[in-house]
Amino acid sequence: MRDIKKNISRRNKPQNAWIVARKVVQGLAFLVFLVTLFLTRNNSLPYSTLSFPQRLSPLTMLAGLISSRTFLAGMSLSLSLVVLSLLFGRAWCGWLCPLGTILDVFKFNKRKSLMVPEKLRSLKYAILIIILVAAIFSNLTLLFFDPLTIFTRSFTLVILPLLDSVITAAERFLVTIGPLRNLVVGFDQLLRPEIFPAEPVVFQYSILFGLFFIAIILLNLITERFWCRYLCPLGGLLGLISKFSLIKRTVGENCASCGLCETGCPTDTINPQDGFRSDPSECTMCMKCLDSCQKEAIR
């Protein structure tokens, strides 16, 4: 009965302003990344702009620095994420990362997440170390695991070409219908070459990139944000920095130990055995715990 009352209370409670702000920022950031990709494809922006996500990644910057033994001016953009993490912890993962936003959208309805060993969190640090060791030998192939690289390649090499193919097939069918012909031609002129190329483009290894992207989403079937918790090397790097962040999640003495914050945490980092505190290297500052707390014990 107590749990039922808690659930009713949570449903009736309006969303915290921080939750709304995070969703708005997530949407705007995702739109910026997406528009950048579109504009780069039709040459409205220089091709170098396509590397904007990679230059934003401290992981790419660090691996490139190790590989080339040279600090390039373009790498300085990634320092903004380092500063962000020193101030607000892994807020990048919860507020700005386009891949993280996609994973928040593709949440699967399940009564309970499968139990995953806590030690598996160290896997993302192992992947991080392997990437950096490979960079010593000038091998940057494993930056394939960088989430910004995954987002960029998945959209440019898989999703957009697939969407282009679907629209092209639909146009070819509809253009045969006399009354719709002019409408279809006009619609196609709006799309090409402003959004899609004049001729469909097929990229090598598109299927491989597509399967990898789908696999990351399907990992949410195991538990929410599986990729972020256990596999993301950039999340691991930012997590290490976040241990020294200025702003952290804290729990006050008026905590009622109700467990609502623990059950709602997307990274499952709230520890009831430690006074419902959380590991700053795993907390993405999503503010869900702040929204669920009935005693306003969380800051």
Order of alpha helices (4+ residues) and beta strands (2+ residues): alpha-alpha-alpha-alpha-alpha-alpha-alpha-alpha-alpha-alpha-alpha-alpha-alpha-beta-beta-alpha
